[in-house]
Amino acid sequence: MNLKAGRNEPCPCGSGRKYKRCCLRNGPPPEPLSFSDEVRARAWEALLAFGNRNEFAAHRDRAKALYFGEEFDYLPDDARQLVFDDEPWAANLVFWLLYEATFEGPARTIVAQFLARMGHTLRLSERRYLEAMGRSHLRLYEVEEVTRDVGLRLRDCWSDEHFDVRERLFTHSAVRGMVVALRLRLDPDGTHVIDGPFFPSLTHVDNEDILDELRDDYEMVMETDQNADGRFNSSFAPVIAQHYVYEVLLRPEPEMTTSTGDPLLFCRVIFKILDEAALRAGLESVKQVRRDEDGSLTWIRGKAKIVHATFVFEKGRLVVETASARRAEAALALVRRQAGAAVRYQKTETTDPRQMLEEYRNRPESERERDAREVPEIPPEVEAQVLQQSYDKHYRAWVDLPVPALADFTPRQAVKMPGLRPTLVGLLKDLAVMSERARVAGRFAYDASWLWSELGLDPSE
């Protein structure tokens, strides 16, 4: 298919001259240059060999120090090895070093020096490909639309520009609303495509933290050099890479807590029953204790209607189940106060959920698959109903509970605080992304869109 070009537009052959002064003189314009896999591979190998020359050793060391950050040398050896072994981190380092890293302006990047000195040895398509990559930058994008096997619409989180991107593979994992750090390149036909490695697993909270640091850096740079915009584009990759290391890759597992902030610990307080009738009468006289259909009792406390403990009657014994040590102590005191003569305390059993998780991870895959097959299948409509009720209950309470990511303020408080409002918006967007991923995967997807109006927020924020 011939590409139609205006007389004063760039010539489709890629020469850089106007069409009227190039191929228009010689007849119809040629087919546009193709950045095929073979073209890209040859260009990359040549550039990589050039960048590995000894003359660039000092440049590489200086660039790596900037990419790693000052704190990297203080990491334990096992943590550093984990970072070195991480493919996205390592691959983005090489791309940034060759295409973007510069301390003396864009003309001094390795790719720019390679083209200036060795460009004549390359085929035209290879030269144009490296020129296009030399204009690309690792940036943060929010996915606005996804069309499976066709492409995406992305929003640049820094500049707020929108890009229609031709892409196939990424459309199978991308979902609307997710944030990703990637590199866009312009194809010869004017289409934007994704080229090179990217950083996965970024949340909207990550995005806001990275942008805050970039804004601070930008202000400092512009104070000393008002023409630094072009060079500042290369600042994104190190900031993103360091955030990825410390806040994603090496991020400690979050503390497991109850909805009231207690350390999560599964407890079973066990009593021998001496007089079941007196025991039931004593517990059921408590206003906050209700009787369930199966004969067990549930202790519900507070305005948020939080389940504090469950009382299960077994053969000759009472088992009180709680989710924290503090709740177990409170339940023990309640039983003794209300029906101390009707029971005899025997023991308290505890299970650390983190230990359970670690044991599960260490089990052979065959055992995990066997256990999964043995779990009775729940009808989808029943599962959806149970999950809907559970999520509704959780998020109705969540809006009025302290949230660590919001500096232990509640969402209802944070919405009125300019410093925390963007973080709250990010949390709600991340919740929407999580729901969208579940929907695409065919699992139950909770619709939490009501939280925006509940908190007086606009999704466009």
C-alpha positions as CSV (number, residue, x, y, z in Angstrom):
1,M,0.0,0.0,0.0
2,N,1.5,3.3,-1.0
3,L,1.6,6.1,1.6
4,K,0.2,9.3,0.3
5,A,2.3,12.3,1.3
6,G,1.8,16.1,0.8
7,R,4.4,18.0,-1.1
8,N,5.8,19.7,2.0
9,E,5.5,16.7,4.3
10,P,8.4,14.5,5.2
11,C,9.1,11.9,2.5
12,P,7.9,8.4,3.4
13,C,11.2,6.9,2.4
14,G,12.7,8.2,5.6
15,S,15.3,10.5,4.1
16,G,14.3,13.4,6.3
17,R,13.8,15.7,3.3
18,K,10.4,17.1,2.1
19,Y,8.5,14.8,-0.3
20,K,8.7,17.4,-3.1
21,R,12.5,17.5,-2.9
22,C,12.9,13.8,-2.7
23,C,10.8,10.9,-4.1
24,L,8.2,13.2,-5.8
25,R,10.9,13.9,-8.4
26,N,11.3,10.2,-9.0
27,G,7.7,9.0,-9.3
28,P,5.3,7.5,-6.8
29,P,6.5,7.3,-3.1
30,P,8.0,3.9,-2.1
31,E,6.6,1.6,0.4
32,P,7.3,2.9,4.0
33,L,10.3,1.6,5.8
34,S,9.7,-1.5,7.8
35,F,11.0,-2.0,11.3
36,S,10.7,-5.8,11.1
37,D,12.0,-8.1,13.8
38,E,15.2,-8.7,11.6
39,V,15.8,-5.0,11.2
40,R,15.4,-4.3,14.9
41,A,17.6,-7.3,15.9
42,R,20.5,-6.2,13.6
43,A,20.3,-2.6,14.7
44,W,20.2,-3.6,18.4
45,E,23.2,-6.0,18.1
46,A,25.3,-3.3,16.4
47,L,24.4,-0.7,19.0
48,L,25.0,-3.1,21.9
49,A,28.5,-3.9,20.6
50,F,29.3,-0.2,20.2
51,G,28.0,0.6,23.7
52,N,30.2,-2.1,25.3
53,R,33.4,-0.5,24.1
54,N,35.9,0.4,26.7
55,E,35.7,4.1,25.8
56,F,32.3,4.2,27.3
57,A,33.2,2.4,30.6
58,A,33.2,5.6,32.6
59,H,29.9,6.6,31.1
60,R,28.3,3.2,31.9
61,D,29.6,3.3,35.5
62,R,28.2,6.8,36.0
63,A,24.9,5.9,34.4
64,K,24.6,2.7,36.5
65,A,25.3,4.7,39.7
66,L,22.4,7.1,38.8
67,Y,20.1,4.2,37.9
68,F,20.9,2.2,41.1
69,G,20.6,5.1,43.4
70,E,22.6,6.0,46.5
71,E,21.0,3.4,48.8
72,F,21.7,0.4,46.6
73,D,25.2,-0.3,48.0
74,Y,23.7,-0.5,51.5
75,L,21.3,-3.3,50.6
76,P,22.1,-6.8,51.9
77,D,23.8,-9.1,49.4
78,D,20.6,-11.3,49.0
79,A,18.5,-8.3,48.3
80,R,21.0,-6.9,45.7
81,Q,21.1,-10.3,44.0
82,L,17.3,-10.4,43.9
83,V,17.4,-7.0,42.1
84,F,20.1,-8.1,39.7
85,D,18.1,-11.2,38.8
86,D,14.9,-9.2,38.1
87,E,14.4,-9.2,34.3
88,P,12.4,-5.9,34.0
89,W,14.9,-4.0,36.1
90,A,18.0,-5.3,34.3
91,A,16.5,-5.0,30.8
92,N,15.3,-1.4,31.4
93,L,18.8,-0.5,32.6
94,V,20.3,-1.6,29.3
95,F,17.7,0.2,27.2
96,W,18.0,3.4,29.2
97,L,21.8,3.3,29.2
98,L,22.0,3.0,25.4
99,Y,19.1,5.2,24.3
100,E,18.7,7.8,27.0
101,A,21.5,8.1,29.6
102,T,23.2,11.4,29.0
103,F,25.2,13.9,31.1
104,E,26.0,16.4,28.4
105,G,22.7,16.7,26.4
106,P,20.8,14.4,24.0
107,A,23.6,14.5,21.4
108,R,25.8,12.6,23.8
109,T,23.7,9.5,24.3
110,I,25.4,6.3,23.2
111,V,22.8,5.8,20.3
112,A,23.4,9.4,19.1
113,Q,27.2,8.9,19.1
114,F,26.8,5.5,17.4
115,L,24.7,7.0,14.6
116,A,27.1,9.9,14.1
117,R,30.1,7.7,13.8
118,M,28.8,4.4,12.5
119,G,25.5,5.2,10.9
120,H,26.9,5.0,7.4
121,T,27.6,1.3,8.0
122,L,23.9,0.5,8.6
123,R,21.0,-0.1,6.2
124,L,18.6,2.8,6.0
125,S,15.8,0.9,7.9
126,E,18.2,0.1,10.7
127,R,19.4,3.7,10.9
128,R,15.8,5.0,11.0
129,Y,14.9,2.5,13.7
130,L,17.7,3.6,16.0
131,E,16.8,7.2,15.4
132,A,13.2,6.4,16.4
133,M,14.3,4.6,19.5
134,G,16.6,7.5,20.4
135,R,13.6,9.7,20.6
136,S,11.7,7.3,22.9
137,H,11.6,7.5,26.6
138,L,10.5,5.3,29.5
139,R,7.3,7.0,30.8
140,L,4.3,6.3,33.0
141,Y,1.1,5.6,31.2
142,E,-2.5,4.8,32.3
143,V,-4.4,2.4,30.1
144,E,-7.7,4.1,29.0
145,E,-9.0,1.6,26.5
146,V,-8.1,-2.0,25.4
147,T,-9.1,-3.6,22.2
148,R,-8.0,-7.3,22.2
149,D,-5.4,-8.1,19.5
150,V,-5.6,-4.6,18.1
151,G,-4.3,-2.0,20.4
152,L,-4.7,0.4,23.3
153,R,-5.3,4.0,24.2
154,L,-2.8,5.3,26.7
155,R,-2.5,8.5,28.7
156,D,0.9,9.9,29.6
157,C,0.7,10.4,33.3
158,W,3.2,13.3,33.2
159,S,2.2,15.3,30.2
160,D,-1.5,14.2,30.0
161,E,-1.1,13.4,26.3
162,H,-3.1,10.6,24.8
163,F,-1.8,8.0,22.4
164,D,-3.5,5.4,20.2
165,V,-1.0,2.4,20.2
166,R,-0.9,-0.5,17.9
167,E,-0.3,-3.6,20.0
168,R,-1.4,-7.3,20.2
169,L,0.4,-9.2,23.0
170,F,-0.1,-6.7,25.8
171,T,-3.8,-6.4,25.1
172,H,-4.2,-9.9,26.6
173,S,-3.0,-8.8,30.0
174,A,-3.8,-5.0,30.1
175,V,-6.9,-3.8,31.7
176,R,-8.6,-0.4,31.8
177,G,-7.2,1.9,34.5
178,M,-3.9,0.1,35.1
179,V,-0.6,2.0,35.3
180,V,2.5,0.8,33.5
181,A,6.0,2.2,32.7
182,L,6.9,1.5,29.1
183,R,8.5,3.0,26.0
184,L,6.6,4.2,22.9
185,R,8.2,4.4,19.5
186,L,6.9,5.9,16.3
187,D,6.7,3.6,13.4
188,P,7.4,4.8,9.8
189,D,3.7,4.9,9.1
190,G,3.1,7.3,12.0
191,T,1.7,4.7,14.4
192,H,2.8,4.5,18.0
193,V,4.0,1.0,19.1
194,I,5.4,-0.4,22.4
195,D,9.0,-1.3,22.1
196,G,11.4,-2.7,24.7
197,P,10.9,-3.9,28.3
198,F,8.5,-2.3,30.8
199,F,7.9,-2.2,34.5
200,P,4.8,-4.2,35.6
201,S,2.9,-4.2,38.9
202,L,2.7,-0.4,39.4
203,T,-0.3,0.9,41.3
204,H,-1.9,4.4,41.1
205,V,-0.3,5.0,44.5
206,D,3.1,4.1,43.1
207,N,2.4,6.4,40.2
208,E,1.6,9.3,42.4
209,D,4.7,8.8,44.5
210,I,6.9,8.6,41.4
211,L,5.3,11.7,39.9
212,D,5.8,13.6,43.2
213,E,9.5,12.9,43.1
214,L,9.7,13.8,39.4
215,R,8.0,17.1,40.0
216,D,10.4,18.0,42.8
217,D,13.4,17.0,40.5
218,Y,11.9,19.0,37.6
219,E,11.5,22.2,39.7
220,M,15.2,22.0,40.9
221,V,16.4,21.4,37.3
222,M,14.4,24.2,35.8
223,E,15.7,26.6,38.5
224,T,19.2,26.3,37.0
225,D,18.4,25.6,33.4
226,Q,15.2,26.7,31.7
227,N,16.1,24.7,28.6
228,A,16.4,21.4,30.4
229,D,13.1,19.9,29.3
230,G,14.7,17.7,26.7
231,R,17.3,16.3,29.1
232,F,14.7,15.8,31.8
233,N,13.0,13.1,29.8
234,S,15.8,10.8,30.5
235,S,15.2,11.3,34.3
236,F,12.1,9.1,34.4
237,A,13.8,5.7,34.1
238,P,16.1,6.0,37.2
239,V,13.3,7.3,39.4
240,I,10.9,4.6,38.2
241,A,13.6,1.9,38.6
242,Q,14.4,2.9,42.2
243,H,10.8,3.1,43.2
244,Y,10.2,-0.3,41.6
245,V,13.1,-1.8,43.7
246,Y,12.2,-0.4,47.1
247,E,8.4,-0.2,46.8
248,V,7.6,-3.2,44.6
249,L,10.4,-5.7,44.4
250,L,11.8,-5.4,47.9
251,R,8.6,-4.2,49.5
252,P,8.0,-6.1,52.8
253,E,4.8,-8.1,52.9
254,P,2.1,-5.9,54.5
255,E,1.3,-6.5,58.1
256,M,-1.7,-8.7,58.4
257,T,-4.2,-6.9,60.7
258,T,-7.8,-7.0,61.6
259,S,-10.2,-4.2,60.5
260,T,-9.4,-2.5,63.8
261,G,-5.7,-2.6,63.4
262,D,-4.8,-5.6,65.6
263,P,-2.1,-8.1,64.4
264,L,-4.0,-10.9,62.6
265,L,-3.7,-14.1,64.7
266,F,-6.2,-16.9,64.4
267,C,-7.1,-17.9,68.0
268,R,-9.2,-20.8,69.4
269,V,-10.1,-20.4,73.0
270,I,-11.3,-23.8,74.2
271,F,-13.6,-24.6,77.3
272,K,-15.0,-27.7,78.7
273,I,-18.8,-27.2,79.1
274,L,-20.2,-28.0,82.5
275,D,-23.7,-26.6,82.0
276,E,-24.7,-25.8,78.4
277,A,-28.1,-24.3,79.2
278,A,-26.5,-21.9,81.7
279,L,-23.7,-21.1,79.3
280,R,-26.1,-20.3,76.5
281,A,-28.3,-18.2,78.7
282,G,-25.4,-16.2,80.0
283,L,-23.9,-15.4,76.6
284,E,-27.2,-14.7,74.9
285,S,-28.1,-12.2,77.6
286,V,-25.4,-10.0,76.1
287,K,-27.0,-7.4,73.8
288,Q,-24.3,-7.7,71.2
289,V,-24.3,-11.5,71.0
290,R,-26.7,-13.1,68.5
291,R,-27.7,-16.7,67.8
292,D,-27.1,-18.1,64.3
293,E,-29.1,-20.7,62.5
294,D,-26.6,-23.5,63.2
295,G,-26.8,-22.9,66.9
296,S,-23.5,-21.0,67.2
297,L,-23.3,-17.5,68.6
298,T,-21.7,-14.4,67.1
299,W,-20.4,-11.4,69.1
300,I,-20.7,-8.2,67.1
301,R,-19.3,-4.9,68.3
302,G,-19.2,-1.3,67.3
303,K,-20.9,0.9,64.8
304,A,-19.1,-0.9,62.0
305,K,-20.8,-4.2,63.1
306,I,-17.4,-6.0,63.3
307,V,-17.5,-9.7,64.2
308,H,-15.4,-9.9,67.4
309,A,-15.8,-13.6,68.1
310,T,-17.7,-16.7,67.2
311,F,-18.9,-19.2,69.8
312,V,-19.1,-22.8,68.5
313,F,-20.7,-25.5,70.6
314,E,-19.1,-28.9,70.0
315,K,-19.5,-32.2,71.9
316,G,-18.9,-31.2,75.5
317,R,-16.9,-28.2,74.7
318,L,-17.1,-24.5,73.6
319,V,-14.6,-23.2,71.0
320,V,-14.4,-19.5,70.7
321,E,-12.8,-18.4,67.4
322,T,-11.3,-14.9,67.0
323,A,-8.9,-13.1,64.6
324,S,-6.6,-11.5,67.1
325,A,-5.0,-12.1,70.6
326,R,-6.8,-9.0,72.0
327,R,-10.2,-10.3,70.8
328,A,-9.4,-13.7,72.3
329,E,-8.6,-12.2,75.7
330,A,-11.8,-10.1,75.5
331,A,-13.9,-13.2,74.6
332,L,-12.3,-15.2,77.5
333,A,-13.2,-12.4,79.9
334,L,-16.8,-12.3,78.5
335,V,-17.3,-16.0,79.0
336,R,-15.9,-16.0,82.5
337,R,-18.1,-12.9,83.4
338,Q,-21.3,-14.2,81.9
339,A,-21.1,-18.0,82.6
340,G,-17.9,-18.7,84.5
341,A,-19.5,-21.5,86.6
342,A,-20.8,-23.2,83.4
343,V,-17.4,-23.8,81.8
344,R,-13.8,-24.7,82.6
345,Y,-11.1,-23.1,80.6
346,Q,-8.7,-25.6,79.0
347,K,-6.4,-23.8,76.5
348,T,-5.9,-21.2,73.8
349,E,-4.6,-22.3,70.4
350,T,-3.1,-19.8,68.0
351,T,-2.1,-19.9,64.3
352,D,0.0,-17.3,62.5
353,P,-1.5,-16.7,59.0
354,R,1.9,-15.7,57.7
355,Q,3.3,-19.1,58.8
356,M,0.3,-20.8,57.1
357,L,1.0,-18.9,53.9
358,E,4.7,-19.8,54.0
359,E,3.9,-23.5,54.5
360,Y,1.4,-23.4,51.6
361,R,4.0,-21.8,49.3
362,N,6.6,-24.5,50.2
363,R,4.2,-27.3,49.5
364,P,4.7,-29.2,46.2
365,E,2.5,-28.0,43.3
366,S,1.0,-31.5,43.0
367,E,-0.3,-31.3,46.6
368,R,-1.8,-27.9,46.1
369,E,-3.5,-29.0,42.9
370,R,-4.9,-32.1,44.7
371,D,-6.3,-30.0,47.6
372,A,-7.9,-27.6,45.1
373,R,-9.6,-30.6,43.4
374,E,-10.9,-31.9,46.7
375,V,-12.6,-28.6,47.6
376,P,-16.4,-28.9,46.9
377,E,-17.4,-26.7,43.9
378,I,-19.6,-23.9,45.0
379,P,-22.3,-22.8,42.4
380,P,-21.2,-19.5,40.8
381,E,-24.4,-17.7,41.8
382,V,-24.0,-18.7,45.4
383,E,-20.3,-17.7,45.4
384,A,-21.1,-14.4,43.8
385,Q,-23.8,-13.7,46.4
386,V,-21.5,-14.5,49.3
387,L,-18.6,-12.5,48.0
388,Q,-20.9,-9.5,47.2
389,Q,-22.2,-9.5,50.8
390,S,-18.7,-9.9,52.2
391,Y,-17.2,-7.1,50.1
392,D,-20.1,-4.8,50.8
393,K,-19.7,-5.3,54.5
394,H,-15.9,-4.7,54.3
395,Y,-16.0,-1.5,52.3
396,R,-19.0,-0.1,54.2
397,A,-16.8,-0.3,57.3
398,W,-13.6,0.7,55.4
399,V,-14.6,4.2,54.7
400,D,-14.6,5.0,58.5
401,L,-11.6,2.9,59.5
402,P,-7.9,4.1,59.7
403,V,-6.0,3.2,56.6
404,P,-2.1,2.9,56.8
405,A,-1.7,4.2,53.2
406,L,-3.6,7.3,54.3
407,A,-1.4,8.0,57.3
408,D,-3.9,6.1,59.5
409,F,-6.7,8.6,58.7
410,T,-10.0,7.2,57.5
411,P,-11.0,7.6,53.8
412,R,-13.8,9.9,54.9
413,Q,-11.2,12.1,56.7
414,A,-8.6,11.9,53.9
415,V,-11.0,13.2,51.3
416,K,-11.0,16.6,53.0
417,M,-7.2,16.7,53.2
418,P,-5.4,18.0,50.1
419,G,-2.2,16.1,50.9
420,L,-4.0,12.7,51.1
421,R,-6.8,13.2,48.6
422,P,-4.6,12.1,45.6
423,T,-3.6,8.9,47.5
424,L,-7.2,8.1,48.2
425,V,-8.1,8.6,44.6
426,G,-5.2,6.2,43.7
427,L,-6.5,3.6,46.1
428,L,-10.0,3.7,44.6
429,K,-8.5,3.5,41.0
430,D,-6.4,0.5,42.1
431,L,-9.5,-1.2,43.5
432,A,-11.2,-0.6,40.1
433,V,-8.2,-2.2,38.3
434,M,-8.3,-5.2,40.6
435,S,-12.0,-5.6,39.9
436,E,-11.4,-5.3,36.1
437,R,-8.7,-7.9,36.2
438,A,-11.0,-10.3,38.0
439,R,-13.8,-9.7,35.4
440,V,-11.4,-10.3,32.5
441,A,-10.2,-13.5,34.1
442,G,-13.8,-14.7,34.5
443,R,-13.9,-14.4,38.3
444,F,-16.2,-12.5,40.6
445,A,-15.7,-8.7,40.1
446,Y,-16.8,-6.5,42.9
447,D,-18.2,-3.1,41.7
448,A,-17.0,-0.5,44.2
449,S,-17.9,2.5,42.0
450,W,-20.4,3.6,44.8
451,L,-17.4,4.5,46.9
452,W,-16.7,7.6,44.7
453,S,-20.1,9.1,45.4
454,E,-20.0,7.9,49.0
455,L,-16.8,9.9,49.6
456,G,-17.8,12.9,47.3
457,L,-15.1,12.2,44.7
458,D,-15.1,12.4,41.0
459,P,-13.5,9.5,39.1
460,S,-12.0,12.0,36.6
461,E,-9.6,13.1,39.4
